[in-house]
Amino acid sequence: MNQESQEYFMSLAIEEAKKGDVPYGAVIVKDNQVVAVAYNTVSRDSDPSAHAEINVIRNLTAKLKNPALDGYSIYTTGEPCPMCASACVWTGISEIIYGASIADLIAINQGQINISCEEVIAKSFRNIKVTKGILRQECLKLFA
């Protein structure tokens, strides 16, 4: 997928992030079409697992009535934490595209577990393509 398309889908994730309890957003795409969007609802749901990525995966797999997401790409404003990266592994998602890295988020005092999504994937049974830094500055500005 070209960078222009990646930036478009990431801009949609940024718009979702603005609706969240904490400004993280996620969009799932298949065949160049948005199929699900979500944002962080940890506080409003009193659910520590309600990260944007978990929410968007839950929304889509419930709609599909299928836990497998091979052939789908997930766009996230922040690099998936170990929990979210693991959820991507369990679904078999094909690609993760993120804006701000865990290191970027730690640098601006966002609570993070300092394990990259690539480390989680490397220790798993899946091969998930990871593209980083798409609209990175715009994703970081969500926390300004």
N, CA, C and O atoms as CSV, one atom per row, in Angstrom:
chain,resi,resn,atom,element,x,y,z
A,1,MET,N,N,0.851,-1.188,0.000
A,1,MET,CA,C,0.000,0.000,0.000
A,1,MET,C,C,0.887,1.238,0.000
A,1,MET,O,O,1.917,1.262,0.674
A,2,ASN,N,N,0.496,2.265,-0.749
A,2,ASN,CA,C,1.341,3.455,-0.830
A,2,ASN,C,C,1.188,4.330,0.410
A,2,ASN,O,O,0.227,4.213,1.170
A,3,GLN,N,N,2.171,5.211,0.584
A,3,GLN,CA,C,2.203,6.044,1.782
A,3,GLN,C,C,0.989,6.961,1.875
A,3,GLN,O,O,0.504,7.243,2.971
A,4,GLU,N,N,0.502,7.422,0.736
A,4,GLU,CA,C,-0.674,8.298,0.738
A,4,GLU,C,C,-1.887,7.578,1.338
A,4,GLU,O,O,-2.605,8.152,2.157
A,5,SER,N,N,-2.114,6.330,0.936
A,5,SER,CA,C,-3.214,5.532,1.490
A,5,SER,C,C,-2.989,5.293,2.970
A,5,SER,O,O,-3.919,5.410,3.768
A,6,GLN,N,N,-1.753,4.955,3.347
A,6,GLN,CA,C,-1.444,4.714,4.762
A,6,GLN,C,C,-1.722,5.966,5.588
A,6,GLN,O,O,-2.265,5.873,6.689
A,7,GLU,N,N,-1.353,7.134,5.066
A,7,GLU,CA,C,-1.595,8.382,5.795
A,7,GLU,C,C,-3.095,8.667,5.908
A,7,GLU,O,O,-3.554,9.176,6.930
A,8,TYR,N,N,-3.847,8.344,4.874
A,8,TYR,CA,C,-5.295,8.543,4.926
A,8,TYR,C,C,-5.915,7.681,6.036
A,8,TYR,O,O,-6.683,8.184,6.856
A,9,PHE,N,N,-5.583,6.390,6.060
A,9,PHE,CA,C,-6.154,5.501,7.075
A,9,PHE,C,C,-5.688,5.904,8.477
A,9,PHE,O,O,-6.457,5.817,9.434
A,10,MET,N,N,-4.423,6.347,8.602
A,10,MET,CA,C,-3.938,6.797,9.913
A,10,MET,C,C,-4.678,8.062,10.342
A,10,MET,O,O,-4.952,8.236,11.530
A,11,SER,N,N,-5.007,8.946,9.405
A,11,SER,CA,C,-5.752,10.158,9.771
A,11,SER,C,C,-7.122,9.789,10.335
A,11,SER,O,O,-7.629,10.478,11.220
A,12,LEU,N,N,-7.728,8.708,9.833
A,12,LEU,CA,C,-8.998,8.230,10.385
A,12,LEU,C,C,-8.804,7.707,11.812
A,12,LEU,O,O,-9.648,7.927,12.680
A,13,ALA,N,N,-7.690,7.019,12.043
A,13,ALA,CA,C,-7.381,6.526,13.401
A,13,ALA,C,C,-7.171,7.707,14.354
A,13,ALA,O,O,-7.573,7.647,15.516
A,14,ILE,N,N,-6.548,8.766,13.868
A,14,ILE,CA,C,-6.334,9.975,14.681
A,14,ILE,C,C,-7.687,10.593,15.054
A,14,ILE,O,O,-7.880,11.015,16.195
A,15,GLU,N,N,-8.619,10.647,14.105
A,15,GLU,CA,C,-9.955,11.187,14.402
A,15,GLU,C,C,-10.659,10.332,15.461
A,15,GLU,O,O,-11.316,10.867,16.354
A,16,GLU,N,N,-10.522,9.008,15.364
A,16,GLU,CA,C,-11.094,8.111,16.378
A,16,GLU,C,C,-10.458,8.376,17.739
A,16,GLU,O,O,-11.150,8.417,18.756
A,17,ALA,N,N,-9.131,8.556,17.755
A,17,ALA,CA,C,-8.391,8.765,19.012
A,17,ALA,C,C,-8.950,9.942,19.797
A,17,ALA,O,O,-8.976,9.919,21.028
A,18,LYS,N,N,-9.397,10.969,19.087
A,18,LYS,CA,C,-9.910,12.183,19.740
A,18,LYS,C,C,-11.172,11.911,20.548
A,18,LYS,O,O,-11.540,12.713,21.407
A,19,LYS,N,N,-11.846,10.776,20.279
A,19,LYS,CA,C,-13.070,10.419,20.992
A,19,LYS,C,C,-12.778,9.589,22.244
A,19,LYS,O,O,-13.674,9.349,23.052
A,20,GLY,N,N,-11.530,9.152,22.404
A,20,GLY,CA,C,-11.181,8.197,23.452
A,20,GLY,C,C,-10.947,8.795,24.817
A,20,GLY,O,O,-10.738,10.000,24.960
A,21,ASP,N,N,-10.986,7.926,25.832
A,21,ASP,CA,C,-10.663,8.322,27.207
A,21,ASP,C,C,-9.218,8.791,27.266
A,21,ASP,O,O,-8.907,9.782,27.927
A,22,VAL,N,N,-8.348,8.090,26.584
A,22,VAL,CA,C,-6.958,8.468,26.353
A,22,VAL,C,C,-6.859,8.482,24.835
A,22,VAL,O,O,-7.451,7.619,24.186
A,23,PRO,N,N,-6.131,9.433,24.239
A,23,PRO,CA,C,-6.200,9.585,22.774
A,23,PRO,C,C,-5.466,8.525,21.940
A,23,PRO,O,O,-4.430,8.790,21.330
A,24,TYR,N,N,-6.034,7.330,21.939
A,24,TYR,CA,C,-5.542,6.257,21.069
A,24,TYR,C,C,-6.706,5.832,20.182
A,24,TYR,O,O,-7.833,5.666,20.650
A,25,GLY,N,N,-6.419,5.658,18.894
A,25,GLY,CA,C,-7.439,5.224,17.951
A,25,GLY,C,C,-6.925,4.108,17.072
A,25,GLY,O,O,-5.716,3.948,16.897
A,26,ALA,N,N,-7.849,3.328,16.513
A,26,ALA,CA,C,-7.480,2.214,15.642
A,26,ALA,C,C,-8.528,2.027,14.548
A,26,ALA,O,O,-9.723,2.243,14.747
A,27,VAL,N,N,-8.029,1.616,13.389
A,27,VAL,CA,C,-8.868,1.383,12.212
A,27,VAL,C,C,-8.404,0.065,11.593
A,27,VAL,O,O,-7.202,-0.173,11.470
A,28,ILE,N,N,-9.343,-0.784,11.206
A,28,ILE,CA,C,-8.984,-2.010,10.475
A,28,ILE,C,C,-9.456,-1.866,9.039
A,28,ILE,O,O,-10.575,-1.433,8.763
A,29,VAL,N,N,-8.555,-2.249,8.128
A,29,VAL,CA,C,-8.757,-2.084,6.688
A,29,VAL,C,C,-8.577,-3.437,5.999
A,29,VAL,O,O,-7.702,-4.224,6.360
A,30,LYS,N,N,-9.421,-3.686,5.003
A,30,LYS,CA,C,-9.241,-4.842,4.120
A,30,LYS,C,C,-9.570,-4.414,2.706
A,30,LYS,O,O,-10.581,-3.751,2.474
A,31,ASP,N,N,-8.725,-4.786,1.758
A,31,ASP,CA,C,-8.925,-4.443,0.347
A,31,ASP,C,C,-9.155,-2.935,0.168
A,31,ASP,O,O,-10.027,-2.507,-0.587
A,32,ASN,N,N,-8.349,-2.151,0.883
A,32,ASN,CA,C,-8.392,-0.684,0.782
A,32,ASN,C,C,-9.708,-0.072,1.275
A,32,ASN,O,O,-10.028,1.065,0.929
A,33,GLN,N,N,-10.473,-0.820,2.081
A,33,GLN,CA,C,-11.736,-0.339,2.643
A,33,GLN,C,C,-11.681,-0.417,4.164
A,33,GLN,O,O,-11.199,-1.399,4.728
A,34,VAL,N,N,-12.180,0.631,4.824
A,34,VAL,CA,C,-12.281,0.611,6.289
A,34,VAL,C,C,-13.419,-0.333,6.668
A,34,VAL,O,O,-14.539,-0.190,6.176
A,35,VAL,N,N,-13.132,-1.297,7.544
A,35,VAL,CA,C,-14.166,-2.241,7.963
A,35,VAL,C,C,-14.532,-2.097,9.441
A,35,VAL,O,O,-15.571,-2.599,9.868
A,36,ALA,N,N,-13.686,-1.412,10.233
A,36,ALA,CA,C,-13.994,-1.196,11.655
A,36,ALA,C,C,-13.132,-0.056,12.190
A,36,ALA,O,O,-11.996,0.137,11.758
A,37,VAL,N,N,-13.693,0.692,13.136
A,37,VAL,CA,C,-12.963,1.780,13.796
A,37,VAL,C,C,-13.262,1.711,15.295
A,37,VAL,O,O,-14.316,1.223,15.702
A,38,ALA,N,N,-12.320,2.204,16.115
A,38,ALA,CA,C,-12.548,2.228,17.564
A,38,ALA,C,C,-11.539,3.148,18.231
A,38,ALA,O,O,-10.586,3.625,17.615
A,39,TYR,N,N,-11.789,3.379,19.526
A,39,TYR,CA,C,-10.898,4.214,20.337
A,39,TYR,C,C,-10.847,3.630,21.747
A,39,TYR,O,O,-11.565,2.683,22.068
A,40,ASN,N,N,-9.995,4.205,22.571
A,40,ASN,CA,C,-9.786,3.736,23.936
A,40,ASN,C,C,-11.006,4.055,24.808
A,40,ASN,O,O,-11.465,5.197,24.842
A,41,THR,N,N,-11.532,3.042,25.513
A,41,THR,CA,C,-12.673,3.236,26.418
A,41,THR,C,C,-12.390,2.639,27.801
A,41,THR,O,O,-13.309,2.170,28.473
A,42,VAL,N,N,-11.137,2.654,28.221
A,42,VAL,CA,C,-10.748,2.055,29.501
A,42,VAL,C,C,-11.550,2.639,30.660
A,42,VAL,O,O,-12.106,1.887,31.460
A,43,SER,N,N,-11.618,3.979,30.764
A,43,SER,CA,C,-12.325,4.609,31.893
A,43,SER,C,C,-13.820,4.413,31.808
A,43,SER,O,O,-14.444,3.987,32.780
A,44,ARG,N,N,-14.415,4.719,30.650
A,44,ARG,CA,C,-15.877,4.659,30.571
A,44,ARG,C,C,-16.407,3.241,30.709
A,44,ARG,O,O,-17.537,3.047,31.158
A,45,ASP,N,N,-15.603,2.236,30.327
A,45,ASP,CA,C,-16.033,0.845,30.465
A,45,ASP,C,C,-15.509,0.182,31.742
A,45,ASP,O,O,-15.842,-0.968,32.025
A,46,SER,N,N,-14.692,0.904,32.511
A,46,SER,CA,C,-14.014,0.319,33.685
A,46,SER,C,C,-13.359,-1.007,33.300
A,46,SER,O,O,-13.455,-2.001,34.019
A,47,ASP,N,N,-12.691,-0.994,32.148
A,47,ASP,CA,C,-12.093,-2.205,31.579
A,47,ASP,C,C,-10.660,-1.896,31.160
A,47,ASP,O,O,-10.446,-1.220,30.154
A,48,PRO,N,N,-9.675,-2.380,31.916
A,48,PRO,CA,C,-8.285,-2.077,31.579
A,48,PRO,C,C,-7.825,-2.653,30.240
A,48,PRO,O,O,-6.772,-2.274,29.727
A,49,SER,N,N,-8.619,-3.572,29.673
A,49,SER,CA,C,-8.243,-4.134,28.370
A,49,SER,C,C,-8.889,-3.386,27.205
A,49,SER,O,O,-8.681,-3.765,26.053
A,50,ALA,N,N,-9.666,-2.335,27.473
A,50,ALA,CA,C,-10.427,-1.661,26.408
A,50,ALA,C,C,-9.574,-0.641,25.645
A,50,ALA,O,O,-9.971,0.508,25.453
A,51,HIS,N,N,-8.401,-1.093,25.222
A,51,HIS,CA,C,-7.543,-0.269,24.368
A,51,HIS,C,C,-8.186,-0.189,22.979
A,51,HIS,O,O,-9.021,-1.021,22.625
A,52,ALA,N,N,-7.794,0.809,22.209
A,52,ALA,CA,C,-8.375,1.003,20.873
A,52,ALA,C,C,-8.253,-0.259,20.013
A,52,ALA,O,O,-9.201,-0.643,19.329
A,53,GLU,N,N,-7.075,-0.901,20.052
A,53,GLU,CA,C,-6.859,-2.081,19.204
A,53,GLU,C,C,-7.759,-3.239,19.623
A,53,GLU,O,O,-8.336,-3.919,18.774
A,54,ILE,N,N,-7.878,-3.463,20.926
A,54,ILE,CA,C,-8.739,-4.547,21.415
A,54,ILE,C,C,-10.186,-4.248,21.018
A,54,ILE,O,O,-10.905,-5.132,20.553
A,55,ASN,N,N,-10.603,-2.996,21.205
A,55,ASN,CA,C,-11.983,-2.625,20.861
A,55,ASN,C,C,-12.274,-2.825,19.377
A,55,ASN,O,O,-13.325,-3.355,19.019
A,56,VAL,N,N,-11.356,-2.409,18.514
A,56,VAL,CA,C,-11.612,-2.533,17.072
A,56,VAL,C,C,-11.614,-4.003,16.650
A,56,VAL,O,O,-12.406,-4.406,15.798
A,57,ILE,N,N,-10.726,-4.802,17.247
A,57,ILE,CA,C,-10.702,-6.241,16.943
A,57,ILE,C,C,-12.003,-6.894,17.421
A,57,ILE,O,O,-12.611,-7.675,16.689
A,58,ARG,N,N,-12.432,-6.573,18.651
A,58,ARG,CA,C,-13.684,-7.139,19.173
A,58,ARG,C,C,-14.866,-6.756,18.289
A,58,ARG,O,O,-15.715,-7.593,17.980
A,59,ASN,N,N,-14.918,-5.480,17.881
A,59,ASN,CA,C,-16.028,-5.018,17.031
A,59,ASN,C,C,-16.084,-5.823,15.741
A,59,ASN,O,O,-17.146,-6.300,15.341
A,60,LEU,N,N,-14.930,-5.970,15.095
A,60,LEU,CA,C,-14.906,-6.627,13.790
A,60,LEU,C,C,-15.136,-8.134,13.891
A,60,LEU,O,O,-15.915,-8.686,13.115
A,61,THR,N,N,-14.472,-8.808,14.834
A,61,THR,CA,C,-14.647,-10.260,14.926
A,61,THR,C,C,-16.079,-10.615,15.325
A,61,THR,O,O,-16.601,-11.643,14.893
A,62,ALA,N,N,-16.721,-9.774,16.145
A,62,ALA,CA,C,-18.129,-10.010,16.503
A,62,ALA,C,C,-19.018,-9.843,15.269
A,62,ALA,O,O,-19.940,-10.626,15.044
A,63,LYS,N,N,-18.726,-8.808,14.471
A,63,LYS,CA,C,-19.506,-8.555,13.255
A,63,LYS,C,C,-19.340,-9.710,12.254
A,63,LYS,O,O,-20.300,-10.144,11.617
A,64,LEU,N,N,-18.089,-10.195,12.134
A,64,LEU,CA,C,-17.800,-11.285,11.187
A,64,LEU,C,C,-18.207,-12.652,11.736
A,64,LEU,O,O,-18.319,-13.621,10.985
A,65,LYS,N,N,-18.428,-12.724,13.063
A,65,LYS,CA,C,-18.632,-13.999,13.747
A,65,LYS,C,C,-17.484,-14.960,13.437
A,65,LYS,O,O,-17.683,-16.144,13.163
A,66,ASN,N,N,-16.269,-14.393,13.493
A,66,ASN,CA,C,-15.057,-15.153,13.167
A,66,ASN,C,C,-13.873,-14.485,13.860
A,66,ASN,O,O,-13.670,-13.282,13.695
A,67,PRO,N,N,-13.085,-15.238,14.633
A,67,PRO,CA,C,-11.942,-14.634,15.325
A,67,PRO,C,C,-10.696,-14.452,14.449
A,67,PRO,O,O,-9.700,-13.895,14.912
A,68,ALA,N,N,-10.735,-14.904,13.210
A,68,ALA,CA,C,-9.562,-14.832,12.330
A,68,ALA,C,C,-9.608,-13.586,11.450
A,68,ALA,O,O,-10.611,-13.310,10.793
A,69,LEU,N,N,-8.504,-12.840,11.450
A,69,LEU,CA,C,-8.434,-11.603,10.648
A,69,LEU,C,C,-7.255,-11.611,9.679
A,69,LEU,O,O,-6.653,-10.567,9.432
A,70,ASP,N,N,-6.923,-12.770,9.131
A,70,ASP,CA,C,-5.844,-12.773,8.148
A,70,ASP,C,C,-6.318,-12.015,6.906
A,70,ASP,O,O,-7.473,-12.124,6.494
A,71,GLY,N,N,-5.408,-11.253,6.329
A,71,GLY,CA,C,-5.745,-10.420,5.175
A,71,GLY,C,C,-6.182,-9.017,5.564
A,71,GLY,O,O,-6.431,-8.185,4.692
A,72,TYR,N,N,-6.278,-8.743,6.855
A,72,TYR,CA,C,-6.659,-7.417,7.349
A,72,TYR,C,C,-5.426,-6.667,7.858
A,72,TYR,O,O,-4.444,-7.276,8.282
A,73,SER,N,N,-5.498,-5.339,7.809
A,73,SER,CA,C,-4.442,-4.474,8.352
A,73,SER,C,C,-5.045,-3.614,9.450
A,73,SER,O,O,-6.187,-3.166,9.341
A,74,ILE,N,N,-4.272,-3.384,10.512
A,74,ILE,CA,C,-4.722,-2.515,11.593
A,74,ILE,C,C,-3.823,-1.274,11.647
A,74,ILE,O,O,-2.597,-1.375,11.652
A,75,TYR,N,N,-4.455,-0.124,11.687
A,75,TYR,CA,C,-3.779,1.172,11.820
A,75,TYR,C,C,-4.014,1.653,13.241
A,75,TYR,O,O,-5.158,1.724,13.689
A,76,THR,N,N,-2.944,1.984,13.955
A,76,THR,CA,C,-3.071,2.447,15.333
A,76,THR,C,C,-2.228,3.696,15.533
A,76,THR,O,O,-1.119,3.809,15.011
A,77,THR,N,N,-2.778,4.635,16.305
A,77,THR,CA,C,-2.046,5.891,16.535
A,77,THR,C,C,-0.808,5.664,17.383
A,77,THR,O,O,0.192,6.366,17.232
A,78,GLY,N,N,-0.873,4.674,18.282
A,78,GLY,CA,C,0.282,4.321,19.110
A,78,GLY,C,C,0.653,2.876,18.859
A,78,GLY,O,O,-0.209,2.039,18.593
A,79,GLU,N,N,1.938,2.587,18.946
A,79,GLU,CA,C,2.397,1.204,18.765
A,79,GLU,C,C,1.634,0.276,19.705
A,79,GLU,O,O,1.503,0.581,20.891
A,80,PRO,N,N,1.133,-0.840,19.206
A,80,PRO,CA,C,0.401,-1.756,20.080
A,80,PRO,C,C,1.254,-2.223,21.268
A,80,PRO,O,O,2.399,-2.645,21.107
A,81,CYS,N,N,0.655,-2.131,22.468
A,81,CYS,CA,C,1.308,-2.622,23.678
A,81,CYS,C,C,1.391,-4.151,23.585
A,81,CYS,O,O,0.815,-4.739,22.670
A,82,PRO,N,N,2.096,-4.801,24.513
A,82,PRO,CA,C,2.188,-6.269,24.442
A,82,PRO,C,C,0.823,-6.973,24.418
A,82,PRO,O,O,0.671,-7.984,23.733
A,83,MET,N,N,-0.168,-6.457,25.152
A,83,MET,CA,C,-1.511,-7.056,25.143
A,83,MET,C,C,-2.128,-6.938,23.750
A,83,MET,O,O,-2.657,-7.910,23.211
A,84,CYS,N,N,-2.057,-5.740,23.178
A,84,CYS,CA,C,-2.671,-5.501,21.866
A,84,CYS,C,C,-1.912,-6.221,20.758
A,84,CYS,O,O,-2.523,-6.748,19.828
A,85,ALA,N,N,-0.581,-6.248,20.850
A,85,ALA,CA,C,0.219,-6.979,19.865
A,85,ALA,C,C,-0.128,-8.463,19.923
A,85,ALA,O,O,-0.212,-9.127,18.889
A,86,SER,N,N,-0.331,-8.984,21.139
A,86,SER,CA,C,-0.716,-10.393,21.288
A,86,SER,C,C,-2.084,-10.649,20.684
A,86,SER,O,O,-2.297,-11.682,20.050
A,87,ALA,N,N,-3.022,-9.715,20.872
A,87,ALA,CA,C,-4.349,-9.866,20.262
A,87,ALA,C,C,-4.220,-9.926,18.738
A,87,ALA,O,O,-4.923,-10.693,18.080
A,88,CYS,N,N,-3.323,-9.116,18.184
A,88,CYS,CA,C,-3.084,-9.156,16.729
A,88,CYS,C,C,-2.543,-10.524,16.319
A,88,CYS,O,O,-2.944,-11.071,15.291
A,89,VAL,N,N,-1.639,-11.070,17.116
A,89,VAL,CA,C,-1.104,-12.410,16.842
A,89,VAL,C,C,-2.231,-13.438,16.876
A,89,VAL,O,O,-2.345,-14.261,15.968
A,90,TRP,N,N,-3.067,-13.398,17.917
A,90,TRP,CA,C,-4.134,-14.403,18.046
A,90,TRP,C,C,-5.131,-14.319,16.896
A,90,TRP,O,O,-5.678,-15.342,16.485
A,91,THR,N,N,-5.380,-13.118,16.366
A,91,THR,CA,C,-6.331,-12.996,15.252
A,91,THR,C,C,-5.703,-13.364,13.915
A,91,THR,O,O,-6.408,-13.693,12.961
A,92,GLY,N,N,-4.372,-13.309,13.846
A,92,GLY,CA,C,-3.693,-13.567,12.573
A,92,GLY,C,C,-3.737,-12.388,11.623
A,92,GLY,O,O,-3.600,-12.548,10.410
A,93,ILE,N,N,-3.929,-11.192,12.186
A,93,ILE,CA,C,-3.940,-9.972,11.368
A,93,ILE,C,C,-2.665,-9.946,10.517
A,93,ILE,O,O,-1.620,-10.403,10.979
A,94,SER,N,N,-2.723,-9.435,9.313
A,94,SER,CA,C,-1.582,-9.508,8.400
A,94,SER,C,C,-0.576,-8.370,8.555
A,94,SER,O,O,0.618,-8.552,8.316
A,95,GLU,N,N,-1.070,-7.184,8.962
A,95,GLU,CA,C,-0.158,-6.047,9.050
A,95,GLU,C,C,-0.585,-5.095,10.152
A,95,GLU,O,O,-1.773,-4.852,10.364
A,96,ILE,N,N,0.414,-4.560,10.851
A,96,ILE,CA,C,0.226,-3.512,11.858
A,96,ILE,C,C,0.919,-2.264,11.326
A,96,ILE,O,O,2.092,-2.309,10.954
A,97,ILE,N,N,0.194,-1.152,11.289
A,97,ILE,CA,C,0.761,0.137,10.869
A,97,ILE,C,C,0.518,1.093,12.028
A,97,ILE,O,O,-0.628,1.306,12.423
A,98,TYR,N,N,1.581,1.672,12.577
A,98,TYR,CA,C,1.376,2.575,13.707
A,98,TYR,C,C,2.081,3.913,13.508
A,98,TYR,O,O,2.978,4.057,12.676
A,99,GLY,N,N,1.635,4.894,14.313
A,99,GLY,CA,C,2.195,6.239,14.268
A,99,GLY,C,C,3.325,6.388,15.266
A,99,GLY,O,O,4.494,6.249,14.907
A,100,ALA,N,N,2.985,6.674,16.528
A,100,ALA,CA,C,3.979,6.891,17.585
A,100,ALA,C,C,4.422,5.557,18.170
A,100,ALA,O,O,3.600,4.669,18.394
A,101,SER,N,N,5.708,5.418,18.415
A,101,SER,CA,C,6.241,4.183,18.998
A,101,SER,C,C,6.078,4.182,20.516
A,101,SER,O,O,5.808,5.216,21.125
A,102,ILE,N,N,6.246,3.017,21.108
A,102,ILE,CA,C,6.223,2.908,22.569
A,102,ILE,C,C,7.303,3.818,23.156
A,102,ILE,O,O,7.060,4.493,24.157
A,103,ALA,N,N,8.487,3.846,22.551
A,103,ALA,CA,C,9.568,4.718,23.035
A,103,ALA,C,C,9.149,6.195,22.966
A,103,ALA,O,O,9.420,6.963,23.889
A,104,ASP,N,N,8.489,6.586,21.869
A,104,ASP,CA,C,7.983,7.970,21.740
A,104,ASP,C,C,7.022,8.282,22.878
A,104,ASP,O,O,7.089,9.355,23.477
A,105,LEU,N,N,6.125,7.341,23.175
A,105,LEU,CA,C,5.094,7.549,24.186
A,105,LEU,C,C,5.701,7.609,25.589
A,105,LEU,O,O,5.270,8.408,26.421
A,106,ILE,N,N,6.694,6.769,25.848
A,106,ILE,CA,C,7.397,6.821,27.140
A,106,ILE,C,C,8.073,8.188,27.293
A,106,ILE,O,O,8.073,8.769,28.378
A,107,ALA,N,N,8.647,8.693,26.197
A,107,ALA,CA,C,9.355,9.985,26.232
A,107,ALA,C,C,8.425,11.145,26.600
A,107,ALA,O,O,8.885,12.165,27.114
A,108,ILE,N,N,7.121,10.997,26.341
A,108,ILE,CA,C,6.182,12.068,26.727
A,108,ILE,C,C,5.350,11.652,27.947
A,108,ILE,O,O,4.248,12.153,28.169
A,109,ASN,N,N,5.911,10.725,28.727
A,109,ASN,CA,C,5.334,10.326,30.018
A,109,ASN,C,C,3.990,9.604,29.935
A,109,ASN,O,O,3.164,9.717,30.841
A,110,GLN,N,N,3.771,8.863,28.847
A,110,GLN,CA,C,2.588,7.998,28.771
A,110,GLN,C,C,2.975,6.638,29.349
A,110,GLN,O,O,4.022,6.088,29.007
A,111,GLY,N,N,2.128,6.099,30.224
A,111,GLY,CA,C,2.407,4.791,30.809
A,111,GLY,C,C,2.450,3.723,29.728
A,111,GLY,O,O,1.493,3.563,28.970
A,112,GLN,N,N,3.536,3.005,29.658
A,112,GLN,CA,C,3.715,1.968,28.634
A,112,GLN,C,C,4.511,0.804,29.213
A,112,GLN,O,O,5.264,0.975,30.172
A,113,ILE,N,N,4.344,-0.368,28.633
A,113,ILE,CA,C,5.205,-1.519,28.918
A,113,ILE,C,C,6.242,-1.519,27.802
A,113,ILE,O,O,5.892,-1.603,26.624
A,114,ASN,N,N,7.506,-1.426,28.168
A,114,ASN,CA,C,8.555,-1.210,27.177
A,114,ASN,C,C,8.980,-2.504,26.478
A,114,ASN,O,O,10.115,-2.961,26.612
A,115,ILE,N,N,8.050,-3.067,25.741
A,115,ILE,CA,C,8.307,-4.243,24.890
A,115,ILE,C,C,7.677,-3.911,23.542
A,115,ILE,O,O,6.474,-3.661,23.466
A,116,SER,N,N,8.469,-3.905,22.492
A,116,SER,CA,C,7.948,-3.513,21.180
A,116,SER,C,C,7.005,-4.576,20.624
A,116,SER,O,O,7.076,-5.749,20.992
A,117,CYS,N,N,6.119,-4.136,19.725
A,117,CYS,CA,C,5.217,-5.118,19.110
A,117,CYS,C,C,6.022,-6.111,18.269
A,117,CYS,O,O,5.622,-7.264,18.113
A,118,GLU,N,N,7.157,-5.659,17.727
A,118,GLU,CA,C,7.994,-6.586,16.954
A,118,GLU,C,C,8.582,-7.688,17.828
A,118,GLU,O,O,8.735,-8.824,17.380
A,119,GLU,N,N,8.916,-7.351,19.089
A,119,GLU,CA,C,9.424,-8.372,20.017
A,119,GLU,C,C,8.350,-9.416,20.288
A,119,GLU,O,O,8.637,-10.613,20.306
A,120,VAL,N,N,7.109,-8.968,20.499
A,120,VAL,CA,C,6.000,-9.895,20.749
A,120,VAL,C,C,5.804,-10.792,19.523
A,120,VAL,O,O,5.680,-12.009,19.655
A,121,ILE,N,N,5.778,-10.190,18.341
A,121,ILE,CA,C,5.578,-10.954,17.102
A,121,ILE,C,C,6.721,-11.955,16.897
A,121,ILE,O,O,6.484,-13.102,16.518
A,122,ALA,N,N,7.960,-11.516,17.149
A,122,ALA,CA,C,9.132,-12.379,16.941
A,122,ALA,C,C,9.071,-13.633,17.808
A,122,ALA,O,O,9.578,-14.686,17.421
A,123,LYS,N,N,8.448,-13.519,18.984
A,123,LYS,CA,C,8.358,-14.671,19.884
A,123,LYS,C,C,7.077,-15.469,19.654
A,123,LYS,O,O,6.785,-16.409,20.393
A,124,SER,N,N,6.320,-15.095,18.632
A,124,SER,CA,C,5.057,-15.781,18.349
A,124,SER,C,C,5.226,-16.732,17.168
A,124,SER,O,O,6.326,-16.919,16.648
A,125,PHE,N,N,4.122,-17.318,16.768
A,125,PHE,CA,C,4.101,-18.261,15.647
A,125,PHE,C,C,3.620,-17.588,14.360
A,125,PHE,O,O,3.352,-18.266,13.368
A,126,ARG,N,N,3.511,-16.260,14.373
A,126,ARG,CA,C,3.001,-15.530,13.208
A,126,ARG,C,C,4.086,-14.650,12.611
A,126,ARG,O,O,5.062,-14.288,13.267
A,127,ASN,N,N,3.881,-14.322,11.348
A,127,ASN,CA,C,4.730,-13.353,10.677
A,127,ASN,C,C,3.821,-12.187,10.304
A,127,ASN,O,O,3.079,-12.260,9.324
A,128,ILE,N,N,3.882,-11.114,11.084
A,128,ILE,CA,C,3.033,-9.945,10.853
A,128,ILE,C,C,3.926,-8.809,10.398
A,128,ILE,O,O,4.909,-8.480,11.061
A,129,LYS,N,N,3.587,-8.215,9.276
A,129,LYS,CA,C,4.353,-7.071,8.773
A,129,LYS,C,C,4.078,-5.861,9.671
A,129,LYS,O,O,2.934,-5.613,10.051
A,130,VAL,N,N,5.132,-5.109,10.009
A,130,VAL,CA,C,4.978,-3.913,10.837
A,130,VAL,C,C,5.529,-2.711,10.087
A,130,VAL,O,O,6.665,-2.727,9.615
A,131,THR,N,N,4.710,-1.669,9.983
A,131,THR,CA,C,5.129,-0.402,9.374
A,131,THR,C,C,5.000,0.659,10.452
A,131,THR,O,O,3.940,0.801,11.062
A,132,LYS,N,N,6.077,1.410,10.692
A,132,LYS,CA,C,6.048,2.380,11.795
A,132,LYS,C,C,6.204,3.812,11.338
A,132,LYS,O,O,6.698,4.091,10.245
A,133,GLY,N,N,5.768,4.715,12.205
A,133,GLY,CA,C,6.032,6.139,12.007
A,133,GLY,C,C,5.109,6.852,11.036
A,133,GLY,O,O,5.421,7.965,10.612
A,134,ILE,N,N,3.981,6.250,10.667
A,134,ILE,CA,C,3.049,6.926,9.755
A,134,ILE,C,C,2.321,8.037,10.529
A,134,ILE,O,O,1.655,7.769,11.529
A,135,LEU,N,N,2.454,9.280,10.061
A,135,LEU,CA,C,1.892,10.468,10.738
A,135,LEU,C,C,2.300,10.516,12.217
A,135,LEU,O,O,1.502,10.881,13.081
A,136,ARG,N,N,3.547,10.144,12.489
A,136,ARG,CA,C,4.057,10.077,13.870
A,136,ARG,C,C,3.845,11.371,14.648
A,136,ARG,O,O,3.334,11.343,15.767
A,137,GLN,N,N,4.232,12.506,14.064
A,137,GLN,CA,C,4.086,13.784,14.778
A,137,GLN,C,C,2.621,14.101,15.098
A,137,GLN,O,O,2.305,14.584,16.186
A,138,GLU,N,N,1.738,13.824,14.146
A,138,GLU,CA,C,0.314,14.078,14.353
A,138,GLU,C,C,-0.235,13.185,15.468
A,138,GLU,O,O,-1.084,13.608,16.252
A,139,CYS,N,N,0.259,11.954,15.529
A,139,CYS,CA,C,-0.168,11.032,16.596
A,139,CYS,C,C,0.322,11.522,17.952
A,139,CYS,O,O,-0.411,11.458,18.938
A,140,LEU,N,N,1.565,12.015,18.007
A,140,LEU,CA,C,2.103,12.534,19.268
A,140,LEU,C,C,1.368,13.798,19.703
A,140,LEU,O,O,1.208,14.038,20.900
A,141,LYS,N,N,0.920,14.610,18.744
A,141,LYS,CA,C,0.206,15.852,19.071
A,141,LYS,C,C,-1.115,15.587,19.798
A,141,LYS,O,O,-1.646,16.475,20.465
A,142,LEU,N,N,-1.642,14.375,19.669
A,142,LEU,CA,C,-2.875,14.019,20.382
A,142,LEU,C,C,-2.712,14.187,21.888
A,142,LEU,O,O,-3.694,14.396,22.600
A,143,PHE,N,N,-1.475,14.095,22.376
A,143,PHE,CA,C,-1.205,14.174,23.816
A,143,PHE,C,C,-0.809,15.568,24.281
A,143,PHE,O,O,-0.533,15.773,25.463
A,144,ALA,N,N,-0.779,16.530,23.356
A,144,ALA,CA,C,-0.338,17.895,23.715
A,144,ALA,C,C,-1.342,18.598,24.609
A,144,ALA,O,O,-1.124,19.745,24.999
